[in-house]
Amino acid sequence: MEPHIEFDGLEPTINAIRERADQIAYLFLQDRSIPGCDEAVGRFDFSEESLLELEEDVPLLEQLCDAAELWLEETTAELTHGHRQKRFRVRCMAPKGSAMVHSAQFLVRDTRPPPPPDPPDPRPELKLPQADFSNVEHTQVTQSLHALGELYTRFGNLVLGAVGNLQRIHDSTTTQLHQQLQESRAQTDMLVGSILEARASELSVAAERQAESEQSDARSALARDAIQQIGEAARVLLGQQGLTPETVELLQMLRTSPQLEAALKDPKVRGLMQQPGQLDQLAALLRAAAEQSAAPPASAPVPEPENPNQEVPDGPSVR
């Protein structure tokens, strides 16, 4: 560093920066030589890009602090050339400017003697006196304005931090909604696929049932045709054995009534039918029942027996 440049208050500032290096994202330097007219000078980022050469054996934060100290010295010394002294302020900011970790001021003086004044101009020249603001900063009004500026700065940082938090919440909510929408679409596609599969299964089962019903109907029709053919064949066979078609038809009619067939197979009934005259009485009874069912009910005459002394039997009697 040039010997004619002196720093007043820079060492405590560097120590504070080293103590809070893990919380600092960047340094913001301002020129406050003229009160009320803070001028931004530059910014130093606490990242590897700010280092000209990275040393492997030295911790990264220590290298960044050394580089920040060198940057503050060179920058402020260059700006102080040609001035008696300058006041600077450095702000240590958190990531994205969400908070101010530390703030400090320091003076930089140029101790070189001022250049010799120019020879006086013989012609009189009117010049305004140069304003001296060296003592203004120590007044109560300036201190109040300084405190007000600090409060405005903190308020601005709070607003920026709140806006950043709202933006992060909005981005997170948008991402979650997008993921939920994708999951809902996937579930909808799965549900539609399940419905289509169930519908296809129902149609397949209905088609199988219809095919089975058609096959069953076809088998039933074939069975009826086979039974009819077997009956025709049995009728032909019985006719060949000496039975008339009327007798075959009578046998088929008897087999349609299980109760009548069981009654005819009863030994008592068969014994009764073997007695003389019982079959004739049964025949007469069947003819009378047939005539009564064939004649109109209102005009049907009451049959009289040929022999007045003979009674019409009501049915076969069992002895």
Solvent accessible surface area in square Angstrom, and as a share of the most:
residue,aa,sasa,rsa
1,M,120,0.54
2,E,70,0.32
3,P,128,0.81
4,H,33,0.15
5,I,11,0.06
6,E,87,0.39
7,F,57,0.24
8,D,65,0.34
9,G,31,0.30
10,L,9,0.05
11,E,126,0.57
12,P,86,0.54
13,T,3,0.02
14,I,9,0.05
15,N,73,0.38
16,A,12,0.10
17,I,2,0.01
18,R,89,0.32
19,E,131,0.59
20,R,80,0.29
21,A,6,0.05
22,D,107,0.55
23,Q,102,0.45
24,I,12,0.06
25,A,28,0.22
26,Y,28,0.10
27,L,0,0.00
28,F,60,0.25
29,L,0,0.00
30,Q,21,0.09
31,D,15,0.08
32,R,35,0.13
33,S,40,0.26
34,I,99,0.50
35,P,37,0.23
36,G,76,0.73
37,C,81,0.48
38,D,63,0.33
39,E,111,0.50
40,A,65,0.50
41,V,45,0.26
42,G,24,0.23
43,R,139,0.51
44,F,16,0.06
45,D,57,0.29
46,F,25,0.10
47,S,40,0.26
48,E,97,0.44
49,E,152,0.68
50,S,35,0.23
51,L,26,0.13
52,L,191,0.95
53,E,139,0.62
54,L,93,0.46
55,E,94,0.42
56,E,170,0.76
57,D,141,0.73
58,V,45,0.26
59,P,85,0.53
60,L,70,0.35
61,L,79,0.39
62,E,85,0.38
63,Q,17,0.07
64,L,4,0.02
65,C,6,0.03
66,D,66,0.34
67,A,24,0.18
68,A,1,0.00
69,E,51,0.23
70,L,98,0.49
71,W,56,0.20
72,L,0,0.00
73,E,36,0.16
74,E,94,0.42
75,T,27,0.16
76,T,0,0.00
77,A,5,0.04
78,E,126,0.56
79,L,68,0.34
80,T,0,0.00
81,H,72,0.32
82,G,72,0.69
83,H,92,0.41
84,R,177,0.64
85,Q,60,0.26
86,K,27,0.11
87,R,55,0.20
88,F,0,0.00
89,R,8,0.03
90,V,0,0.00
91,R,34,0.13
92,C,0,0.00
93,M,15,0.06
94,A,12,0.09
95,P,85,0.54
96,K,174,0.74
97,G,7,0.07
98,S,53,0.34
99,A,49,0.38
100,M,45,0.20
101,V,36,0.21
102,H,47,0.21
103,S,39,0.25
104,A,20,0.15
105,Q,57,0.25
106,F,3,0.01
107,L,25,0.13
108,V,0,0.00
109,R,83,0.30
110,D,16,0.08
111,T,71,0.41
112,R,118,0.43
113,P,115,0.72
114,P,113,0.71
115,P,114,0.72
116,P,115,0.72
117,P,123,0.77
118,D,125,0.65
119,P,116,0.73
120,P,125,0.79
121,D,73,0.38
122,P,127,0.80
123,R,177,0.65
124,P,131,0.82
125,E,117,0.52
126,L,180,0.90
127,K,155,0.65
128,L,167,0.83
129,P,123,0.77
130,Q,176,0.78
131,A,64,0.50
132,D,108,0.56
133,F,99,0.41
134,S,51,0.33
135,N,113,0.58
136,V,60,0.34
137,E,46,0.21
138,H,125,0.56
139,T,61,0.35
140,Q,153,0.68
141,V,106,0.61
142,T,22,0.13
143,Q,103,0.46
144,S,69,0.44
145,L,112,0.56
146,H,67,0.30
147,A,52,0.40
148,L,83,0.41
149,G,33,0.32
150,E,29,0.13
151,L,105,0.52
152,Y,142,0.54
153,T,28,0.16
154,R,141,0.51
155,F,129,0.54
156,G,27,0.26
157,N,19,0.10
158,L,126,0.63
159,V,64,0.37
160,L,113,0.56
161,G,15,0.14
162,A,51,0.40
163,V,86,0.49
164,G,24,0.23
165,N,68,0.35
166,L,118,0.59
167,Q,99,0.44
168,R,122,0.45
169,I,107,0.55
170,H,115,0.52
171,D,70,0.36
172,S,55,0.36
173,T,64,0.37
174,T,71,0.41
175,T,71,0.41
176,Q,101,0.45
177,L,105,0.52
178,H,103,0.46
179,Q,101,0.45
180,Q,103,0.46
181,L,85,0.42
182,Q,82,0.36
183,E,106,0.48
184,S,57,0.37
185,R,132,0.48
186,A,58,0.45
187,Q,121,0.54
188,T,73,0.43
189,D,98,0.51
190,M,140,0.62
191,L,110,0.55
192,V,74,0.42
193,G,28,0.27
194,S,57,0.37
195,I,101,0.51
196,L,115,0.57
197,E,123,0.55
198,A,53,0.41
199,R,135,0.49
200,A,59,0.45
201,S,63,0.40
202,E,99,0.44
203,L,99,0.49
204,S,55,0.36
205,V,63,0.36
206,A,55,0.43
207,A,59,0.46
208,E,102,0.46
209,R,166,0.61
210,Q,114,0.51
211,A,43,0.33
212,E,108,0.48
213,S,58,0.37
214,E,101,0.45
215,Q,100,0.45
216,S,48,0.31
217,D,90,0.46
218,A,53,0.41
219,R,147,0.54
220,S,48,0.31
221,A,36,0.28
222,L,122,0.61
223,A,49,0.38
224,R,153,0.56
225,D,69,0.36
226,A,44,0.34
227,I,119,0.60
228,Q,118,0.53
229,Q,124,0.55
230,I,116,0.59
231,G,27,0.26
232,E,84,0.38
233,A,62,0.48
234,A,43,0.33
235,R,93,0.34
236,V,85,0.49
237,L,100,0.50
238,L,49,0.24
239,G,39,0.37
240,Q,138,0.61
241,Q,125,0.55
242,G,64,0.61
243,L,65,0.32
244,T,73,0.42
245,P,93,0.59
246,E,124,0.56
247,T,50,0.29
248,V,1,0.01
249,E,93,0.42
250,L,97,0.48
251,L,74,0.37
252,Q,66,0.29
253,M,117,0.52
254,L,44,0.22
255,R,182,0.67
256,T,109,0.63
257,S,39,0.25
258,P,101,0.63
259,Q,156,0.69
260,L,78,0.39
261,E,50,0.23
262,A,63,0.49
263,A,44,0.34
264,L,50,0.25
265,K,128,0.54
266,D,56,0.29
267,P,104,0.66
268,K,159,0.67
269,V,47,0.27
270,R,127,0.46
271,G,32,0.31
272,L,15,0.07
273,M,57,0.26
274,Q,143,0.64
275,Q,60,0.27
276,P,133,0.84
277,G,34,0.33
278,Q,11,0.05
279,L,92,0.46
280,D,104,0.54
281,Q,66,0.29
282,L,54,0.27
283,A,37,0.28
284,A,53,0.41
285,L,59,0.30
286,L,110,0.55
287,R,160,0.58
288,A,37,0.29
289,A,55,0.42
290,A,59,0.46
291,E,121,0.54
292,Q,120,0.54
293,S,95,0.61
294,A,89,0.69
295,A,37,0.28
296,P,85,0.54
297,P,133,0.83
298,A,108,0.84
299,S,82,0.53
300,A,44,0.34
301,P,115,0.73
302,V,129,0.74
303,P,100,0.63
304,E,154,0.69
305,P,60,0.38
306,E,180,0.81
307,N,70,0.36
308,P,118,0.74
309,N,139,0.71
310,Q,109,0.49
311,E,151,0.68
312,V,100,0.58
313,P,54,0.34
314,D,137,0.71
315,G,24,0.23
316,P,63,0.40
317,S,60,0.39
318,V,115,0.66
319,R,226,0.82
